[in-house]
Amino acid sequence: MWYGFILLAGKIQAQDSLFVSLASVGSLASCSYQPLWAISNQYGVFSDNQVDVSSYIDIRSQHLLKTNKDKSKAFTLKYGLRSFLNEHFKHAFFEEAYVKASYNHLQLRGGWYQDYSGELTRNLSSGSLGISSNARPMPKISMALTDYVEVPFTRGLLEFKGQISHGWFGSDQYMKHSWLHEKMLYVRLKLKNIKFYGGVQHFAQWGGERGSIALKRSMGGFWDVFWVREANDGSVNPGILPNRPGDQRGLLEGGMDWEMDRVSLHAYYQVPFESGTGISIKNRDNLSGLQVSFKDKDSFWQMLVGEFIYTRQMESFGKEQQSYYDNGYYKTGWEYLNRIIGTPLFINRQRGTHYFKEIVPFNWDGPEQTIFGNSNMINNRIIGFHIAALSRITKKITCRTKLTYTQNYGSYAHAYLFNPPKLQVYGSQQVNVLNVTKKWDLFARLSFDWGDLTRNMGLMVGFEKVLVGSPKHFLINR
């Protein structure tokens, strides 16, 4: 089943590029579901079935609307569509359908598009604690500085970038038709070949309706969420002190970039928080990592990544203990279309059904008494180590390797399932063969889970055929 697309654009001065490709991926697992690294951090496009075929058509273009000597200062218009078909040819959906208009590094964008928060390498990292590449893109409109720009009057010493977005969670939630508020701001200090950066990310799910409940979604409600003000959005009874509206969470992040002759180093440190208490030096929960990039394009090692993750504290040093990604009112939590929006190393009820007979996914349309708050994430207290590598065998053959070890303590509500702690190893080895013949790419990925939670093996084999344009390897380099 395929869909045709008609792409329309206004009058332009010059067409810069057009890209069209077809791809298909077959998947097979030893269990009734796929290993973690077979389908996680893939923008939710692969099904969790034991056997399946996923196919897509990808159409995208970029138009130069104003030419000048410095192309980074040109007006550009980008648009694209990527349509998938999987679930045994029964499920068709758009992973991406977007328009992006840019001048310099300022970009306006709308639709479904791949997004990622933080200064992590999405192809090799275990995943940001904010927005990773694990879930399908939700529809959003956004204004962003996509790269650092100079702070005026600092002579290039200080730079900044940022983003503000508005998104729609849709109806597959406990609170129907709720909205996403997202903003972030980063500042970078440049000292010759060393750069230091720091930033903050803020996310909120707000508004929404369920039965006779319709939460505040006015402009005043937006500013309450934007400034994280205490306000009654309709979720508390009269006479009760108002809380901050919506389900709010965020990240603090800092790091360093160091350019050397043969390698470049990138260090990062993310600290999650779900209340003001978490913005503290007492907060030990973190995702920290080091990325080493090799500048010789012919060397065997191209990039190495090592990460450590710790989330057992849960702001317990304060007045209120948190349960990351969960919420008592927005009971779906930090999830979109059954996939966790942040790190896939946490386990939600949807994936937990593979590991525990006692766990069943919530029916978000079901009776109130069957859906409990702070209970969709069954495992969010973990200690983990993650290593990954991008290597080059020949000009046409590259490899991507991931190996992750976790100690899983469960959420507080599900600690009984993780006593004693469950030890688990996740791994994958992917081989890419580029330009097998003209504009044909092939890849194979072997993945495995091994430990107390599950033992599973999976194999994926796929191809991408470029019909128009230069090969971009969109599929295999996700």
Summary of the structure (lengths in Angstrom):
residues: 478
radius of gyration: 22.5
end to end distance: 24.1
largest distance: 71.1
contacts: 1562
relative contact order: 0.13
helix: 7%
strand: 48%
